[in-house]
Amino acid sequence: MNRQCEGRVWGEQVGIFSHVFRSHIHLMLNRFDQGEVGALKNCVMCDFTRTLHPVGDGAFFTEQFWEQNSNWKLNVVYDCGSGNRSSSRIINRELESTFTINDHIDMVFISHFDNDHINGFLHLMNVAVIDCNTLIFVPFKYPYLLMAMDSGYPVLSKFVAQAHAHGAHFIGVDYDERLWGEEAFYGESRRTGDLLEGNTGNSMLLGNNAISIVSPNMNHNRPIWYYKPFMHNQDLAENARDFYIRIQDIFGDHNGNITINLNSYNDIVNNLSRLKEIYEYIGHTVNGVTRINVNSLMVLSFTAEKRADTISPHQITGFNVCDKQNTICSFQASCLYTGDTVLISNNHYDYFEEVLKFSCRVLNHYSHISDISMIQIPHHGSERCFNSVVAFDNRMKSAFLNRVTYPITNTPKHIKIIERDFIKANKPLFLVSKSPFIYKYNI
């Protein structure tokens, strides 16, 4: 059934949007045949820009697609927050320099719920358009439950309520143990259009699905880009499941059936007081960190399969701490956003080893790319989240780090170790501190 949203019509026959200014976004696990590669060489060209915004100890990353000789544009946001004292001024400056009042936000990925990653989302709604054609991905199985967590995350709770009022669709991403086996990646295809069906606007994304971007004006109707959201570390995911189990205990009937629909906005609102009580019981805060908020959503962003055959050379320019100057590098376009994910275990990098292995398997399946061009160093270089020995892993070509600009004498010890190891590995480490780091790519 078709549905109207501010003049844009979407229906299951055409993916998400039939309006020419929007893309069709599908969940697919397809691969190009060899005979189709030649057809791609006559495609409409598309510009892609990735911007790593200087927000200090926070995270705000955007990816934008513009199609040459048409009005098609697509905007993707990963996190939107700053932890600096002047965080409101910093994040507002970056938002207003990136979007105009008429820009539409097509996809939002929220890594986790700390204030320095989400305190800009309410202002994002003031400077750009979020509506029923917007998909918002969160690392939480039942996104509307976040409204019951307003004592811990008031900004996030308000954002969920306001985005829902604008018609946005929330997609919960849960930990999926099937991702981490040797034969566990592939699964059935799903279309993102299916996630927009129904009245709740709240759905689950299975761990074996990727999101593909398809331009409405390219004649081959094939993906030009992919996003793969996923989570790691089952132990941390169990903390959120404690919340779900407690809800089932409270709202279960004598047959063990839960009497509240956790995917229903109205059910959550009608039972909000009791749900808040459960959250206060199970989601208590320890040293400013709520147990439910310890699992980050990672997102792998990369060009579609076989596109490398038709892409013109691309460059990135940014401050490379390894040679203390602005450096121009050229390599593939893949990027792994990590949020504040804990990627070390017992001071080793076995978690990161698993993530790298999985990411490279995804890249090879979709794009025949064998390594990751850029990786976000998680948690602003926190020692408990990142072991700099990863700098010597050949599957990673460069990394970037968001942090405030410390005087040389006050740079944290672990940050100095990270810089030292990247210098030894002769790999770029890009510092995002004073000015935006901009990466441009022609598809």
N, C-alpha and C positions, 0 to 999 in steps of 0.2 A: 504494500500500500504506500502510495506517495504521500509526502508530508511537506508542508510549507514552512519555511523558516526565513523571515526577512527577505522575501522575494526570491529565495533560492529553493529549487525543487530537487529532491533527491529520491531515488527509488532503487529497488534491488536490481533492476535491469542494468544499471550503469555504474555499479559500485556505490560510492557515497554520493557524489554530486554530479548532476547533469549540467549545472551552470558552467559556462565556459571559463569563468574566473577561478574555478576550483579544480583541484586534481581529483582523479579517482585513486583511492587508496585501498589496496587489497591486502589480505593476508594470504600469501602464496608460498608454495614450496616447489616452484617450477624451475626448469633450467632451459636455456636457449638451445635449439638445435643448431648444428654447424651451418646449415643452409640459410639460417635466418640472420646470420651476422652481417652479411653484405647489405641487407635491407636497412640496417641501422645507420649506415654511412650517409644516407640521404635524409636523416631526420632533422627536424627543427632543432636549432641549438638552444641550450638552456644554460644560464649562468647560475653557479652555486657559490654562496659565500658562507663561511663558518667564522663566527666572531667569538672570541674568548674575552669577556668583558672584565675590566679592572675594577673589581669590587672588594679588594682586600681579602680578609679572611671570610670568604663567602663563596658563592657560586652563581654565575649567570652566564649561560652559553646559548647562542642562537645560531640557527642554520636557516638560510633563506634561498629559495629558488625563484629565479626570474626567467621567463621564456622570452627569447629575442623575437622582436616583431609581433608581440601580442601583449595582452594585458594580464596574462596568467602569472600569479605569484603565490608562493606557499611559504608560510612561516612556522618554524619549529622552535620551541623553547625547552631547554633543560635547566631546571632550577632557576630561581629568581630571588636572590637575597644577598645581604651583606651583614657581616658581624662587626663592622667598624663603629666607632662612636657616632660618626655622622652617616650611619648606614642609610637613613631615609634620603638624604641629599644625594649620596653616591648612586644608589640604585635608581632613583628618579631620573638623574642625569643620563644614565645609560639607557633607560627605557625610552626617554623622550628623544634621544639621539638615534634610536634604532627604529622606532615605529611612529607612524602617523595615526591620527584619529580614525582613519578609514582602513588601516591595515587589519587584516583578519588573521587571528591566531588559529592555525589548523591543528597543531598537536602540541601538547604540553607533557613533559616527563618530569615528575617530582621524585628526586632520589630518596629523600627521607624528610622528616618533619622538623628538624632543628630550625630555629628562627633565622640563622644566617643563610639558609637555603630557600626560605619561603616568604620572608617578610616583604617582598616586593610584588607579590601576586595580586594584592588588592589594587595597587597602583597600575599594574599591567592592564587590569580591566578598565581603567580610566583612560588609558592612552591608546588602546587597540580594542578590536572587536572579539569578544568571546561569545559564541552563540551555539545553536544546535548543530552546527557543522564543526564544532571543536571537540577533539578527543583529548581527555586528560588521563594520563596513566600514573597510577600511584602504587607503591609497594605494600599494598594492603588488600586483602581478599575482598572485603566489603567496604568500599570507599565511603558510603554514606555514614558508616559508624564513626568516621572522623569527627562528625558534628558532636558526638558524645564526649569527645576528648578536649573540649574547649578550655578546661582548667589547665591543661598542659600545653595546648597549641591553639590559642584563641584566634590567631591570624588565619591558620589553616582551616579551622572550623567555619569562620566567616566566609572564606574563599569558596569552600565547598557549597555552602548554602547559596551564596550569590551566583556562582557559576551555574548551579542547578537552576536557579531562577531565570537565567539567561538561556537555558536549554542545553547547556554543555553535557556531554556524555562522559561519565567516569568509567575507566577501565581498571579493574583491580588486577595486579600481577602478583601471584603467590610463588613461593619457592616450589620448584618442580624437580624432584630427585631424579626424574628420568633424563634430565639434561646431562647428568654427570657420568653416565655409563658410556662405554665404548660404542655401543650400538643404539644409543638412546635419543639421538637428536631428532631424527625424522619422524614426522607425524602427519595427520591429515591436514589438508588445506582448509583455511577459513577466510572469509572475506570480512574486511573491516566494516563494510556496509551492514553485515549481519549484526555487528556490535551496536549499530545505531538503531536497530529495530526494537520495537516494544515501547512501553510508556515510562519505564523507570530511568532510562539513560545510564544504567549501571550494569556492567557486564564483567566477565572474567576473560583474561587473555591466557590461553594455554601456553605453557613454556616452550613448546616446540613450534610456535608460529612466529613468523617475521612479518613486518609491515613493509609493503612496497609502495613507492610513489610512482604514479603513472601520469604523464602530462596529457591533458585532454586534446592537445593539438598535434601530437605526434602520431603519424599514421600507422605505426606498428603496434600500438596499444600494449607495449611491453614496459616493464619497470625501468626507471632511470636511477632509482636509489632505494636502499633498504635501511630499515631500523630494526634492531633486534634487542628488545628489553628483556632482562633476566635478573635473577637474584642468586646469590651464593650463600652457603653456610646455613645448613638446616637447623643447627642449634639455636641460632638467633631468630629464625623464623618461628620456632616453637613458642617464643614469648608472646607473639601476637595470637597464636593458636590458644594459649591459655585464656585469652580474652573471649575468643569464640566459644570455647568449651564452657566457660562460666555462664555465658549468655544462654547456651543450650540447657544448662542445668536450671536456670531461673525461669526460662520461658518454655520448657518442655512439658508436654502433657503426660498422662499416665502410660501412654504407648511409646513414649520416647520421641515423639514428633515435636519439633519446635513450632511454636504458635506465632512466631513473628517472622516476617520475610525480610531478611537482612539486605536484600537487593532492592527493597522498596523504600523510596524516600518518605512516603507518607507513614509507613509502619515505623520507621526510625524516629520521625518527628513525634508521632503519637505516643511513643514509649521513651522519649528522650530522658525524662527524669530518672527512670529506673536504669537505663543504660549508662547514664552518668555515674550513678552509684556503683555499678559494676566496674566501670573504668577506674574510679577512685580506689576500689578494692584491689584490682589486679594490676593496674598500670601505675603504681606508685613511683614517685620520682626519687632517684638516688643520685646525689651529687649533680643535680640538674639534668640528668639523663633518664628519660622514661624507658622502662624495659621494653615497651612495645616499639620504641623508635630506635632500634639498633641494627636494622637490616636495610641496606641501601639498594635502590634500583639502579643497576648498571645498564647502559645503552650502548650498543655497537652501531655506529653509523658508517655506511660505506656505499660506494658506487655499485650499480647493478652489473651483473655478469656480462662479459664481453664488451662493456662500454670502454674499457681501456684501449680497445683497438681503434676507437674513433675519437678519443679525447686529445685535445691539444695540450702541450706541456703546461703544467701548473706550478705555482710557486707559493710559498708561505714566507712571510717576513715578520720577524719578531726579535726581541732581545734574547740572545742566547747566552746564558751565564757561563757557558763553557769557553767562550772566547771573548766575553765581556763587550760584545758589540752587536749591532743589528745584523742579522744573518739571513740570507736567502737560501732556502732549501727546496729541493724538488723531489717528490716521491708520491706514492699512491695516496688516495684520499681517505682511507679508513681511519676512524677515531673511536676510542673506547672511553666513554665517560664513566667514572667510578663513584662519584659522590663521596661519602665518608665510609665506604666499605672497608671492613677490616680484611686485609689481604695477606696477613702474616699469621703464622701459628707457631707458638713456642720459639719466637725469634727467627723462624725460617720462612721461606716464601712458598710453602707448598700450596697454600690457597691461591696465590697468584699464579703458580704453575698450572693449576687446574683451570683458572680463568683464561690464561693465555692459550692453553691447549684447546679449550672449548671455542674461544673466539676465532682462532685460526681455522678450526674445522668449519665454522659457519661461513667465514670468508671464502674458503676454498669451495664450499658447496654452491654458493650463490655467484661468486665473482672470479673464481680461480685466482684469488689473491692469497699469497702464502704468509704474509706477515701484517702486523698492525703498525700503521704509520705513526699514530700519535696516541698516547695514553695520558689521561689525567692522573696525576699523582694524588691519591685519595687523602682527604682530610687535611688539606693544606700542608702536606708533608709530615703529618703526625707520625712519631716513631712507633706508636702502637698499631698503626695501620699499614705501614709501608717499609719494606726492607730494600735499601738501595742496591743490593746485589742484583736486583732485577735489571739494572742498567746494563749488565753484561749479557742479558738474554737476547739472542739475535732475532727473535720473533718480534721485538719491539724496536722501532727505528728512531723514535724520539718521544719526549714527554713534555708536559707543561704543568706549571705549578701556580696556583692562585695564592697570593699572600700579600700582606702589607709590605711596604718597602722599609726594611730595617736598615739602620746604619750598620756598616760592616762590623763594627765592634759588638753589636747587639744581635746579630743573626743567630738564631737558635742552633745549637750544636748539631742536631739531626739534619737540619737544612744544609749546613756546611758539609756534612757527610754525603748527602745526596748529590750536591754540586761536585764534590771531589770524585765520586764514583762515575758520574756521567762524563767528567773530563777524562778520567782514566779509560773509559769505554769509547771515547771519541764519538759521543752521540750528542745531538742537540738537546738541551734542556731549556725550554722557553719560559721565561718569567713573565707572568701577567700581573703587573703591579701598578704601573702608571698610565699606560695607554692601551687601547684595545689591540689584541693580537688577531689579525685578519688573514684568512686563508681563502683564496679565490680559485675556482675550478670551473672549467668550461666543459659541459656535457654535450 
